[in-house]
């Protein structure tokens, strides 16, 4: 086993969802070595001692394969500056690190440890900033012992800090007792990392703690794929394959988890369903409330509703199905209104608002995302809120919660919820808790779009139950009939090949077969053609959507190419270099997971408005319903941001853009589905360009096999098997 000591020069590659990293490492004798191994939160400038051996890669030549590593405190001025500027210590970015080291030199770390009160001697560091730095440095000192223990078992410094914050001084004792608990309790650490730690600590493959943690992991993984439960037979097969345990062991551990009330077992017909308790009780609560609401009926006849005034003001005539939908919404405690583009959903909502105002009813408008709520507000002229804002989201005791619930319900006569197809089970449960009986709920959405990202398929299950009246709008209005976007969307939805015009009014198709050709065409459309022809802003008005993240025309590579074309690096432009990408001033970025502390949510898009290289902060400007707000990110939080010049079709749900560019090739074969193509083109308000092959379009149009989701909501609503 060879030992290398030195400093991380830069990160070359980091594999998504894996600690596998390629980095350039400067040894003490100034050799630059390529190192490969598992490093989860390594930053440039960190001083490491690596254990491993040299190998010869067929393509990349001589490399050092690190088997383990230990962080060391740097002892030279350059190393200290890189270490301090790496983002590990709050309040110190590269610029501040430079100033501190310039002032204290090689004594910097000793000063931080022994005389931190001297920090205000450094120009630009006031008392408040000095206190922040001292507190963070003290935490780093405390966590060093934990890091030694954890790194010795393959856990990175970044995760070690998170584990320490969760368990404190009892960290090592807690982990030795049951290392799998970190997968449940520490954000960002999954079962695979916990399992690696457990195996290092000597826990056997068939240990019940391991199997129990693995089962919980498989159920959470299923929820990430949209399922609410797994059939027991499926769970057994998955456990046998991924955990390498016998099928016979799984039912015994499931029994123990059911008896311990962390899982719920339900038998429906011949199928045994296994839920995580949290999901089961949410599904049961949603079904129970929906059954209650479906029983509420008021004697309101359609011919008793006066639409004349609304039609006179709007200068339009409502279709009979729109009038029927308004009557259904007023007559029932809950109703669904669904329809494709151009079928008058927005006009219907405006008519419903008018009728409710005539009856002095209080109506709230809401949508799952800020972008959808803003669009709803603009189209109706009435305030619309996100569901989180409507329910008065808050963080209490470190846990996310809503102030509006059974004890403090909403005070309205009707709630109109747009883009209802996006709502997953958990959010619907929170919403229904806050809705009092007597309040009408109107769910408006397009059932033919992609299902929600989270667990459940709530809108489709509600319609399938047959207990809730659902009106499907099918008339395409005259103005919409002139749109090729609308025309093609409905053709696709019927399983018919769209009209792929090369010079259509608002829908164009560019025939290209190769991935390289598609990539070049997409970039030119965004950067040159659409801005010149239609005066679209390439960042604010145009959105590239892709079916997949990987491949040459996937989201990840498109973002790198478009960033280089739209916001290239420049000597004076601030930027932050990360493992596989850079974030620059002016970049278009997306929040990719919910952050309840900062109140930014998965799918929120903003622009980087400032990069403070001294303090190691990146500021993002988000547009929301209240205007604009700025959110600051520390260097260690930047994994929550991705570039957003291109986003996946799934991430675009609930959004609308002036222009959409859609690369669509057979490279995306696994994702070529009818509802994905339909969702993508209906995101465009004014113009859409599909770039790719007719064969790929034909595959998608012909593929109406949406993946089945294991949900029990329809059964619960119909049969009421409330346990």
C-alpha positions as CSV (number, residue, x, y, z in Angstrom):
1,X,0.0,0.0,0.0
2,X,1.4,3.4,-1.1
3,X,1.0,6.6,0.9
4,X,0.6,10.0,-0.9
5,X,0.5,13.3,1.1
6,X,-0.4,16.6,-0.5
7,X,-3.1,19.0,-1.6
8,X,-6.2,18.7,-3.7
9,X,-5.5,20.9,-6.8
10,X,-8.9,20.6,-8.6
11,X,-11.8,18.2,-9.1
12,X,-11.9,16.7,-12.6
13,X,-15.0,14.5,-12.4
14,X,-17.6,13.4,-9.9
15,X,-20.1,10.7,-10.8
16,X,-23.7,11.6,-10.1
17,X,-25.3,9.9,-7.1
18,X,-22.0,8.4,-6.2
19,X,-18.8,9.3,-4.3
20,X,-16.6,8.2,-7.2
21,X,-14.3,11.2,-8.0
22,X,-11.4,11.9,-10.2
23,X,-9.1,14.7,-8.9
24,X,-5.7,16.3,-9.6
25,X,-3.5,16.0,-6.5
26,X,-0.3,18.1,-5.8
27,X,2.1,16.0,-3.8
28,X,4.6,17.4,-1.3
29,X,7.4,17.1,-3.9
30,X,5.2,19.1,-6.3
31,X,4.2,16.2,-8.6
32,X,0.7,16.5,-10.1
33,X,-1.0,13.1,-9.9
34,X,-4.4,12.0,-11.1
35,X,-6.2,10.3,-8.2
36,X,-9.4,8.2,-8.4
37,X,-11.5,6.9,-5.5
38,X,-14.5,7.6,-3.3
39,X,-14.5,11.2,-2.1
40,X,-17.9,12.7,-1.3
41,X,-17.3,16.3,-0.2
42,X,-13.7,17.0,-1.1
43,X,-12.8,20.6,-1.9
44,X,-9.8,22.1,-3.7
45,X,-7.2,23.1,-1.2
46,X,-7.8,20.3,1.3
47,X,-4.7,18.6,2.6
48,X,-5.0,14.8,2.5
49,X,-3.0,11.7,3.2
50,X,-4.0,9.0,0.7
51,X,-3.6,5.3,1.0
52,X,-3.7,3.2,-2.1
53,X,-1.7,2.1,-5.1
54,X,-0.7,3.2,-8.6
55,X,-2.6,1.7,-11.5
56,X,-2.3,1.9,-15.3
57,X,-5.6,2.9,-17.1
58,X,-5.8,1.9,-20.7
59,X,-7.1,5.3,-21.8
60,X,-6.0,7.8,-19.1
61,X,-2.6,6.4,-18.2
62,X,-1.0,6.2,-14.7
63,X,-3.4,6.9,-11.8
64,X,-3.4,6.6,-8.1
65,X,-6.3,4.5,-6.8
66,X,-7.1,5.7,-3.3
67,X,-8.5,3.1,-1.0
68,X,-8.8,5.4,2.0
69,X,-7.9,9.0,3.0
70,X,-7.5,11.2,6.0
71,X,-7.7,15.0,6.1
72,X,-4.7,16.8,7.5
73,X,-4.3,20.4,8.6
74,X,-2.2,22.4,6.1
75,X,1.1,23.8,7.3
76,X,2.2,26.1,4.5
77,X,0.7,29.5,3.5
78,X,-0.7,28.3,0.1
79,X,-2.2,25.2,1.6
80,X,-3.8,27.2,4.5
81,X,-5.3,29.7,2.1
82,X,-6.8,27.0,-0.1
83,X,-8.1,25.1,3.0
84,X,-9.8,28.2,4.5
85,X,-11.3,29.2,1.2
86,X,-12.8,25.8,0.5
87,X,-16.1,26.6,2.1
88,X,-15.7,24.3,5.1
89,X,-15.7,27.3,7.5
90,X,-18.7,29.7,7.3
91,X,-17.9,33.3,6.5
92,X,-14.6,32.5,4.7
93,X,-14.5,32.4,1.0
94,X,-11.4,32.5,-1.2
95,X,-11.2,36.3,-0.9
96,X,-11.4,36.4,2.9
97,X,-9.0,33.5,3.1
98,X,-6.5,35.5,1.1
99,X,-6.8,38.5,3.5
100,X,-6.5,36.4,6.6
101,X,-3.4,34.5,5.4
102,X,-1.8,37.7,4.2
103,X,-2.2,39.1,7.7
104,X,-1.3,36.2,9.9
105,X,0.9,34.1,7.5
106,X,1.9,30.6,8.7
107,X,0.4,31.3,12.1
108,X,-3.2,31.6,10.7
109,X,-4.5,28.2,12.0
110,X,-2.9,28.8,15.4
111,X,-4.5,32.2,15.6
112,X,-7.9,30.7,14.7
113,X,-7.6,28.0,17.3
114,X,-6.0,30.0,20.2
115,X,-6.6,33.7,19.6
116,X,-9.7,34.1,17.4
117,X,-10.3,37.5,19.0
118,X,-7.6,38.8,16.8
119,X,-9.6,38.2,13.6
120,X,-10.9,41.9,13.5
121,X,-7.3,42.9,12.9
122,X,-7.8,41.7,9.3
123,X,-9.2,44.5,7.0
124,X,-12.8,43.8,6.1
125,X,-13.6,41.5,9.1
126,X,-15.9,43.1,11.6
127,X,-17.0,41.7,15.0
128,X,-20.1,40.0,13.6
129,X,-18.2,38.2,10.8
130,X,-15.4,37.3,13.3
131,X,-18.0,35.7,15.6
132,X,-19.4,33.7,12.7
133,X,-16.0,32.4,11.7
134,X,-15.1,31.5,15.2
135,X,-18.3,29.6,15.8
136,X,-17.8,27.6,12.5
137,X,-14.1,27.0,13.3
138,X,-15.0,25.7,16.8
139,X,-17.5,23.3,15.2
140,X,-14.9,22.1,12.8
141,X,-12.5,21.4,15.7
142,X,-15.2,19.4,17.5
143,X,-16.1,17.4,14.5
144,X,-12.5,16.4,13.7
145,X,-12.6,13.5,16.1
146,X,-15.8,12.3,14.5
147,X,-14.3,12.8,11.1
148,X,-11.3,10.6,11.9
149,X,-13.7,7.8,13.1
150,X,-16.0,8.1,10.1
151,X,-13.3,8.6,7.4
152,X,-11.6,5.5,8.7
153,X,-14.8,3.8,7.6
154,X,-15.1,5.5,4.2
155,X,-17.4,8.5,5.1
156,X,-16.4,11.9,3.7
157,X,-15.8,15.1,5.8
158,X,-19.0,16.8,4.5
159,X,-21.2,13.9,5.6
160,X,-19.2,13.6,8.9
161,X,-20.2,17.2,9.7
162,X,-23.9,16.5,9.0
163,X,-23.8,13.3,11.1
164,X,-22.1,15.3,14.0
165,X,-24.8,18.0,13.8
166,X,-27.5,15.3,14.1
167,X,-26.0,13.3,17.0
168,X,-23.6,15.6,18.7
169,X,-21.2,14.2,21.3
170,X,-22.9,10.8,21.2
171,X,-22.2,10.4,17.5
172,X,-19.8,7.4,17.6
173,X,-21.8,5.6,20.2
174,X,-25.1,6.0,18.3
175,X,-23.5,4.9,15.0
176,X,-21.8,1.8,16.5
177,X,-25.2,0.8,18.0
178,X,-27.0,1.0,14.6
179,X,-25.2,2.7,11.7
180,X,-28.3,2.3,9.5
181,X,-30.1,5.1,11.5
182,X,-28.0,7.7,9.6
183,X,-29.9,6.8,6.4
184,X,-33.2,7.8,8.1
185,X,-32.0,10.8,10.1
186,X,-29.2,12.5,8.2
187,X,-30.1,14.4,5.0
188,X,-28.2,13.3,1.9
189,X,-27.0,10.0,3.4
190,X,-28.8,7.0,1.9
191,X,-28.9,3.3,2.6
192,X,-25.9,2.5,0.4
193,X,-23.6,4.8,2.4
194,X,-25.0,3.6,5.7
195,X,-24.6,0.0,4.5
196,X,-20.9,0.6,3.6
197,X,-20.3,2.0,7.1
198,X,-22.1,-0.9,8.7
199,X,-20.2,-3.5,6.8
200,X,-16.9,-1.7,7.9
201,X,-18.2,-2.0,11.5
202,X,-18.7,-5.8,11.1
203,X,-22.5,-6.0,10.6
204,X,-23.4,-9.2,8.7
205,X,-25.4,-9.4,5.5
206,X,-28.4,-11.1,7.2
207,X,-28.4,-8.9,10.3
208,X,-32.1,-7.9,10.9
209,X,-31.0,-4.2,11.3
210,X,-29.5,-4.3,7.8
211,X,-32.5,-6.0,6.3
212,X,-35.0,-3.7,8.0
213,X,-33.1,-0.6,6.8
214,X,-32.9,-2.1,3.3
215,X,-36.7,-2.7,3.2
216,X,-37.3,0.9,4.3
217,X,-34.9,2.1,1.6
218,X,-36.6,0.0,-1.1
219,X,-40.0,1.5,-0.1
220,X,-38.6,5.1,-0.2
221,X,-37.0,4.4,-3.6
222,X,-40.4,3.2,-4.8
223,X,-42.0,6.4,-3.5
224,X,-39.4,8.4,-5.5
225,X,-40.7,6.5,-8.6
226,X,-44.3,7.5,-7.8
227,X,-45.5,4.4,-5.9
228,X,-47.3,4.4,-2.6
229,X,-46.6,0.8,-1.7
230,X,-45.0,-2.3,-3.1
231,X,-46.6,-5.7,-3.4
232,X,-45.0,-8.1,-0.9
233,X,-43.8,-10.4,-3.7
234,X,-42.2,-7.5,-5.5
235,X,-40.5,-6.3,-2.3
236,X,-39.2,-9.8,-1.6
237,X,-37.7,-10.0,-5.1
238,X,-36.1,-6.5,-4.9
239,X,-34.7,-7.3,-1.4
240,X,-33.2,-10.6,-2.5
241,X,-31.6,-8.9,-5.5
242,X,-30.3,-5.6,-3.9
243,X,-29.6,-6.8,-0.4
244,X,-28.3,-10.2,-1.3
245,X,-30.5,-11.9,1.4
246,X,-32.9,-14.8,1.1
247,X,-36.6,-14.3,0.3
248,X,-37.5,-16.2,3.4
249,X,-35.8,-13.6,5.6
250,X,-37.8,-10.6,4.2
251,X,-41.3,-11.6,5.4
252,X,-39.9,-12.2,9.0
253,X,-38.4,-8.7,9.0
254,X,-41.5,-7.2,7.5
255,X,-43.5,-8.8,10.3
256,X,-41.3,-7.2,12.9
257,X,-41.6,-3.8,11.2
258,X,-45.3,-4.1,10.9
259,X,-45.5,-5.1,14.6
260,X,-43.3,-2.1,15.4
261,X,-45.7,0.1,13.4
262,X,-43.2,1.5,11.0
263,X,-44.8,-0.4,8.1
264,X,-48.4,-1.3,7.3
265,X,-49.6,-4.5,5.6
266,X,-52.9,-4.4,3.7
267,X,-54.4,-7.3,1.7
268,X,-56.7,-6.3,-1.2
269,X,-58.0,-9.3,-3.1
270,X,-55.0,-11.6,-3.5
271,X,-52.5,-8.8,-3.3
272,X,-50.5,-8.2,-0.1
273,X,-49.4,-4.5,0.0
274,X,-46.6,-3.1,2.1
275,X,-46.6,0.6,2.9
276,X,-44.4,2.8,5.0
277,X,-46.8,3.8,7.8
278,X,-46.5,7.5,7.0
279,X,-47.7,7.0,3.4
280,X,-50.5,4.6,4.3
281,X,-52.0,6.9,6.8
282,X,-51.7,9.8,4.4
283,X,-53.5,7.8,1.7
284,X,-56.2,6.7,4.1
285,X,-56.7,10.3,5.3
286,X,-57.0,11.6,1.8
287,X,-59.5,8.9,0.8
288,X,-61.6,9.6,4.0
289,X,-61.8,13.3,3.4
290,X,-62.6,12.9,-0.3
291,X,-65.4,10.5,0.5
292,X,-66.8,13.1,3.0
293,X,-66.6,15.9,0.4
294,X,-68.1,13.8,-2.3
295,X,-71.3,13.4,-0.2
296,X,-71.8,17.2,0.0
297,X,-74.4,18.3,-2.5
298,X,-76.3,21.5,-2.9
299,X,-79.5,22.0,-4.9
300,X,-78.2,24.3,-7.6
301,X,-79.6,23.8,-11.1
302,X,-77.5,24.8,-14.1
303,X,-80.3,27.0,-15.5
304,X,-80.5,29.0,-12.3
305,X,-77.0,30.4,-12.9
306,X,-76.9,33.6,-14.8
307,X,-74.0,33.7,-17.2
308,X,-75.3,36.6,-19.3
309,X,-73.4,39.3,-17.3
310,X,-70.1,37.4,-17.5
311,X,-70.5,36.8,-21.3
312,X,-71.3,40.5,-21.8
313,X,-68.3,41.8,-20.0
314,X,-65.9,39.3,-21.6
315,X,-67.4,39.6,-25.0
316,X,-67.6,35.8,-25.4
317,X,-70.1,33.0,-25.3
318,X,-69.5,30.0,-23.0
319,X,-69.9,26.5,-24.3
320,X,-72.5,24.3,-22.8
321,X,-69.8,22.0,-21.2
322,X,-68.3,25.1,-19.5
323,X,-71.6,26.1,-18.1
324,X,-72.2,22.5,-16.9
325,X,-68.7,22.5,-15.2
326,X,-69.6,25.7,-13.3
327,X,-72.8,24.1,-12.1
328,X,-71.1,20.9,-11.1
329,X,-68.5,22.9,-9.1
330,X,-71.2,24.8,-7.2
331,X,-73.4,21.7,-6.7
332,X,-70.8,19.3,-5.3
333,X,-68.4,19.5,-2.4
334,X,-65.6,18.4,-4.8
335,X,-65.4,18.4,-8.5
336,X,-62.7,17.8,-11.2
337,X,-62.4,19.8,-14.4
338,X,-60.0,18.4,-17.0
339,X,-59.1,19.3,-20.5
340,X,-56.3,19.9,-22.9
341,X,-54.9,23.1,-24.3
342,X,-57.4,25.5,-25.9
343,X,-60.5,23.9,-24.3
344,X,-61.3,27.0,-22.2
345,X,-60.2,25.9,-18.7
346,X,-59.0,29.5,-17.8
347,X,-62.3,31.0,-19.2
348,X,-64.2,28.5,-17.1
349,X,-62.3,29.5,-13.9
350,X,-63.0,33.2,-14.7
351,X,-66.7,32.4,-15.2
352,X,-66.8,30.4,-11.9
353,X,-65.2,33.4,-10.1
354,X,-67.8,35.7,-11.5
355,X,-70.7,33.5,-10.5
356,X,-69.3,33.1,-7.0
357,X,-68.8,36.8,-6.6
358,X,-72.5,37.3,-7.6
359,X,-73.3,34.9,-4.7
360,X,-70.9,36.7,-2.2
361,X,-68.8,33.6,-1.9
362,X,-65.2,33.8,-0.8
363,X,-63.0,32.0,-3.4
364,X,-59.3,31.2,-3.0
365,X,-57.1,30.3,-6.0
366,X,-54.0,28.1,-5.7
367,X,-51.5,26.1,-7.6
368,X,-48.7,23.7,-6.7
369,X,-45.8,25.9,-7.9
370,X,-45.0,29.6,-7.9
371,X,-44.9,29.7,-11.7
372,X,-48.3,28.1,-12.0
373,X,-49.8,30.3,-9.4
374,X,-48.4,33.4,-11.1
375,X,-49.9,32.3,-14.4
376,X,-53.3,31.7,-12.7
377,X,-53.3,35.1,-11.1
378,X,-52.4,36.8,-14.4
379,X,-55.2,35.0,-16.3
380,X,-58.0,35.6,-13.8
381,X,-57.0,39.0,-12.4
382,X,-57.4,37.6,-8.8
383,X,-54.6,36.7,-6.4
384,X,-53.4,33.1,-6.5
385,X,-51.1,31.5,-4.0
386,X,-48.8,28.5,-4.0
387,X,-50.2,25.7,-1.9
388,X,-47.3,26.2,0.6
389,X,-48.2,29.9,1.0
390,X,-51.9,29.2,1.2
391,X,-51.4,26.6,3.9
392,X,-48.9,29.0,5.7
393,X,-45.8,26.9,5.5
394,X,-43.4,27.2,8.4
395,X,-40.5,25.4,10.0
396,X,-40.9,24.6,13.7
397,X,-38.3,22.8,15.7
398,X,-36.4,21.9,12.6
399,X,-39.5,20.2,11.1
400,X,-41.5,21.5,8.1
401,X,-45.2,22.0,8.9
402,X,-48.3,24.0,7.9
403,X,-50.1,26.5,10.2
404,X,-53.4,25.7,8.4
405,X,-54.8,22.3,9.4
406,X,-57.8,20.7,11.1
407,X,-57.5,23.0,14.1
408,X,-56.9,26.1,12.0
409,X,-58.7,25.6,8.7
410,X,-58.9,27.8,5.7
411,X,-61.8,30.3,5.7
412,X,-63.3,30.2,2.2
413,X,-66.4,29.0,0.5
414,X,-64.5,27.6,-2.6
415,X,-61.0,26.6,-3.4
416,X,-59.9,26.4,-7.0
417,X,-56.8,24.4,-7.5
418,X,-55.0,24.7,-10.9
419,X,-52.5,22.2,-12.3
420,X,-54.0,19.5,-10.0
421,X,-52.3,16.7,-11.9
422,X,-49.0,17.8,-10.3
423,X,-50.2,17.3,-6.7
424,X,-48.7,14.2,-5.0
425,X,-50.2,12.3,-2.1
426,X,-48.4,14.1,0.7
427,X,-49.3,17.6,-0.4
428,X,-52.9,16.6,-1.0
429,X,-53.1,15.2,2.5
430,X,-51.8,18.5,3.9
431,X,-54.3,20.5,1.8
432,X,-57.4,18.4,2.7
433,X,-56.6,18.7,6.4
434,X,-57.0,22.5,6.1
435,X,-60.3,22.3,4.1
436,X,-63.4,22.5,6.2
437,X,-66.6,20.7,5.2
438,X,-68.8,23.1,3.4
439,X,-66.0,24.5,1.3
440,X,-66.2,23.5,-2.3
441,X,-62.9,22.2,-3.9
442,X,-62.5,22.4,-7.7
443,X,-59.5,20.5,-9.1
444,X,-58.5,21.9,-12.5
445,X,-55.9,20.1,-14.6
446,X,-54.9,18.1,-17.6
447,X,-55.1,14.5,-16.8
448,X,-53.1,13.5,-19.9
449,X,-50.0,15.3,-18.7
450,X,-47.2,13.5,-16.8
451,X,-48.1,12.3,-13.3
452,X,-46.7,14.1,-10.3
453,X,-43.0,13.7,-9.4
454,X,-43.8,12.5,-5.9
455,X,-45.7,9.4,-4.6
456,X,-49.2,8.9,-5.8
457,X,-51.3,9.7,-8.9
458,X,-54.0,11.6,-7.0
459,X,-56.0,13.3,-9.8
460,X,-56.2,10.2,-11.9
461,X,-57.1,8.1,-8.9
462,X,-59.9,10.5,-7.9
463,X,-61.4,10.4,-11.4
464,X,-61.0,6.6,-11.5
465,X,-63.0,6.2,-8.2
466,X,-66.2,7.4,-9.9
467,X,-67.2,9.1,-6.6
468,X,-66.2,12.6,-7.7
469,X,-68.0,14.3,-10.6
470,X,-65.5,15.0,-13.4
471,X,-66.2,17.2,-16.4
472,X,-63.9,16.8,-19.4
473,X,-63.7,19.9,-21.7
474,X,-63.3,18.8,-25.3
475,X,-64.4,21.8,-27.4
476,X,-61.4,23.6,-28.9
477,X,-62.2,27.3,-29.3
478,X,-61.8,29.3,-32.5
479,X,-58.8,31.2,-31.3
480,X,-57.0,28.1,-30.2
481,X,-57.9,26.3,-33.4
482,X,-55.5,28.6,-35.2
483,X,-52.6,27.3,-33.1
484,X,-50.5,24.4,-34.4
485,X,-49.3,23.9,-30.8
486,X,-52.9,23.2,-29.7
487,X,-53.7,21.2,-32.9
488,X,-50.7,19.0,-32.6
489,X,-51.1,18.5,-28.8
490,X,-54.6,17.1,-29.4
491,X,-53.4,14.9,-32.3
492,X,-50.6,13.5,-30.1
493,X,-53.1,12.9,-27.3
494,X,-55.3,10.9,-29.7
495,X,-52.3,8.8,-30.8
496,X,-52.2,10.5,-34.2
497,X,-48.9,11.7,-35.8
498,X,-48.6,15.5,-35.5
499,X,-48.3,17.9,-38.4
500,X,-44.6,18.6,-38.5
501,X,-44.4,21.9,-40.3
502,X,-40.9,23.2,-41.2
503,X,-42.3,26.8,-41.2
504,X,-45.4,26.7,-39.0
505,X,-46.9,29.7,-37.3
506,X,-46.1,28.6,-33.8
507,X,-44.9,25.0,-34.2
508,X,-41.8,24.0,-36.3
509,X,-39.9,20.8,-36.8
510,X,-36.3,20.5,-37.8
511,X,-35.4,17.0,-39.2
512,X,-32.0,15.9,-37.9
513,X,-30.8,12.4,-37.2
514,X,-27.5,12.7,-35.4
515,X,-27.1,13.7,-31.8
516,X,-24.3,16.1,-32.8
517,X,-26.5,17.8,-35.4
518,X,-29.4,18.1,-32.9
519,X,-27.1,19.6,-30.3
520,X,-25.7,22.2,-32.6
521,X,-29.2,23.1,-33.9
522,X,-30.6,23.5,-30.4
523,X,-27.7,25.8,-29.4
524,X,-28.1,28.0,-32.5
525,X,-31.8,28.3,-32.1
526,X,-31.5,29.5,-28.5
527,X,-28.5,31.8,-29.0
528,X,-29.1,33.2,-32.5
529,X,-32.2,32.2,-34.5
530,X,-35.1,32.7,-32.2
531,X,-33.8,35.9,-30.6
532,X,-33.2,37.4,-34.1
533,X,-36.5,36.2,-35.7
534,X,-38.9,36.8,-32.8
535,X,-36.9,39.0,-30.4
536,X,-37.0,36.4,-27.7
537,X,-34.6,36.9,-24.8
538,X,-32.4,33.7,-25.0
539,X,-32.4,33.2,-21.2
540,X,-35.7,34.8,-20.0
541,X,-38.0,33.7,-22.8
542,X,-36.6,30.5,-24.2
543,X,-36.6,27.2,-22.4
544,X,-34.9,24.0,-23.7
545,X,-36.6,20.9,-22.5
546,X,-35.1,17.4,-22.8
547,X,-36.6,14.0,-22.1
548,X,-33.4,12.8,-20.3
549,X,-30.5,14.0,-18.2
550,X,-27.8,12.0,-19.8
551,X,-26.8,11.6,-23.5
552,X,-25.3,14.2,-25.8
553,X,-28.7,16.0,-26.0
554,X,-29.6,15.4,-22.4
555,X,-30.1,18.1,-19.8
556,X,-26.6,17.9,-18.3
557,X,-24.6,18.4,-21.6
558,X,-27.1,20.9,-23.0
559,X,-26.5,23.1,-19.9
560,X,-22.8,23.0,-20.3
561,X,-23.0,23.9,-24.0
562,X,-25.6,26.6,-23.5
563,X,-23.7,28.1,-20.6
564,X,-20.6,28.4,-22.7
565,X,-22.6,30.1,-25.5
566,X,-24.8,32.4,-23.4
567,X,-22.6,33.1,-20.3
568,X,-19.0,32.2,-21.1
569,X,-16.2,32.6,-18.5
570,X,-14.5,35.9,-18.5
571,X,-11.5,37.2,-16.6
572,X,-13.6,39.8,-14.7
573,X,-16.7,37.7,-14.2
574,X,-17.1,36.1,-10.8
575,X,-17.6,32.3,-10.8
576,X,-17.4,29.4,-8.4
577,X,-15.8,26.2,-9.7
578,X,-17.4,23.0,-8.5
579,X,-16.5,19.3,-9.1
580,X,-17.9,19.0,-12.6
581,X,-19.2,22.5,-13.4
582,X,-18.9,26.2,-12.7
583,X,-21.6,28.7,-11.6
584,X,-21.1,32.2,-12.9
585,X,-22.7,35.6,-12.3
586,X,-25.8,35.7,-14.5
587,X,-26.3,32.0,-14.8
588,X,-29.9,30.6,-15.0
589,X,-30.2,28.1,-12.2
590,X,-32.8,25.7,-10.6
591,X,-33.2,24.6,-7.0
592,X,-33.3,20.8,-7.2
593,X,-34.6,19.8,-3.8
594,X,-36.9,21.5,-1.2
595,X,-35.1,23.7,1.3
596,X,-37.7,24.6,3.9
597,X,-35.3,26.9,5.8
598,X,-34.7,29.1,2.8
599,X,-38.2,28.6,1.5
600,X,-37.1,27.6,-2.0
601,X,-38.5,24.5,-3.6
602,X,-37.7,21.8,-6.1
603,X,-38.1,23.3,-9.5
604,X,-37.8,27.0,-8.6
605,X,-35.8,28.9,-11.3
606,X,-33.7,32.0,-10.7
607,X,-30.6,33.9,-11.9
608,X,-27.3,34.3,-10.0
609,X,-27.2,38.0,-9.1
610,X,-24.0,38.1,-7.1
611,X,-21.0,35.9,-6.1
612,X,-19.1,37.0,-3.0
613,X,-15.8,35.3,-3.4
614,X,-14.5,36.7,-0.1
615,X,-17.3,35.2,2.0
616,X,-17.9,32.2,-0.3
617,X,-21.6,33.1,-1.0
618,X,-23.7,32.8,-4.1
619,X,-26.8,34.9,-4.3
620,X,-29.8,33.9,-6.5
621,X,-32.6,36.1,-7.5
622,X,-35.9,34.4,-7.7
623,X,-39.1,35.8,-9.1
624,X,-42.2,34.9,-7.1
625,X,-45.7,36.1,-6.5
626,X,-44.5,38.9,-4.3
627,X,-42.0,40.2,-6.8
628,X,-38.3,39.2,-6.5
629,X,-36.4,37.9,-3.6
630,X,-32.8,37.0,-3.0
631,X,-31.5,33.8,-1.5
632,X,-27.9,33.3,-0.4
633,X,-26.1,29.9,-0.7
634,X,-22.9,28.9,1.0
635,X,-20.3,27.0,-1.0
636,X,-21.3,23.7,0.8
637,X,-25.0,24.3,-0.3
638,X,-24.4,24.6,-4.0
639,X,-25.2,21.0,-4.7
640,X,-28.8,22.2,-4.4
641,X,-28.4,24.2,-7.5
642,X,-28.2,23.1,-11.1
643,X,-27.9,25.0,-14.3
644,X,-31.3,25.6,-15.9
645,X,-30.7,26.7,-19.5
646,X,-32.1,23.2,-20.2
647,X,-34.4,21.3,-17.8
648,X,-36.1,17.9,-18.0
649,X,-39.7,17.7,-19.2
650,X,-40.7,16.4,-15.8
651,X,-39.2,19.4,-14.1
652,X,-41.2,21.7,-16.4
653,X,-44.6,20.6,-15.2
654,X,-46.7,23.5,-14.1
655,X,-44.6,26.0,-16.1
656,X,-45.2,27.9,-19.2
657,X,-42.6,29.6,-21.4
658,X,-42.8,31.9,-24.4
659,X,-40.8,29.6,-26.5
660,X,-39.8,25.9,-26.0
661,X,-37.0,24.1,-27.9
662,X,-37.3,20.3,-27.6
663,X,-34.5,17.9,-28.8
664,X,-36.2,14.6,-29.5
665,X,-34.1,11.7,-30.8
666,X,-34.0,8.0,-30.6
667,X,-31.1,8.5,-28.1
668,X,-34.0,9.2,-25.7
669,X,-35.6,5.9,-26.5
670,X,-36.4,4.9,-22.8
671,X,-38.3,8.1,-22.3
672,X,-40.2,8.4,-25.6
673,X,-43.8,8.3,-24.3
674,X,-46.9,10.0,-25.6
675,X,-47.6,11.9,-22.4
676,X,-44.0,13.2,-22.2
677,X,-44.2,14.6,-25.7
678,X,-47.6,16.1,-25.0
679,X,-46.5,17.7,-21.8
680,X,-43.4,19.1,-23.4
681,X,-45.1,20.9,-26.3
682,X,-47.9,22.3,-24.2
683,X,-45.4,24.1,-22.0
684,X,-45.0,26.6,-24.9
685,X,-47.2,29.7,-24.8
686,X,-46.2,31.2,-28.2
687,X,-43.7,29.0,-30.1
688,X,-42.2,25.5,-30.0
689,X,-39.5,23.9,-32.1
690,X,-38.9,20.2,-32.1
691,X,-35.4,19.2,-33.3
692,X,-34.8,15.6,-34.1
693,X,-36.2,12.6,-36.0
694,X,-39.7,11.7,-37.1
695,X,-38.9,8.2,-36.0
696,X,-38.5,9.4,-32.4
697,X,-41.8,11.3,-32.6
698,X,-43.6,8.3,-34.0
699,X,-42.2,6.1,-31.2
700,X,-43.5,8.5,-28.6
701,X,-46.9,9.0,-30.2
702,X,-47.4,5.2,-30.4
703,X,-46.2,4.6,-26.9
704,X,-49.2,5.1,-24.5
705,X,-47.9,2.6,-22.0
706,X,-47.5,4.7,-18.9
707,X,-45.8,2.9,-16.1
708,X,-48.2,1.6,-13.6
709,X,-48.1,3.2,-10.1
710,X,-48.9,1.2,-7.1
711,X,-51.5,3.3,-5.4
712,X,-54.5,2.4,-3.2
713,X,-56.4,5.7,-3.2
714,X,-59.1,4.5,-5.7
715,X,-59.7,1.3,-3.8
716,X,-59.9,3.2,-0.5
717,X,-62.4,5.7,-1.9
718,X,-64.5,3.0,-3.5
719,X,-64.5,0.3,-0.8
720,X,-63.4,2.3,2.2
721,X,-61.2,-0.5,3.6
722,X,-60.1,1.9,6.4
723,X,-58.1,-0.1,8.9
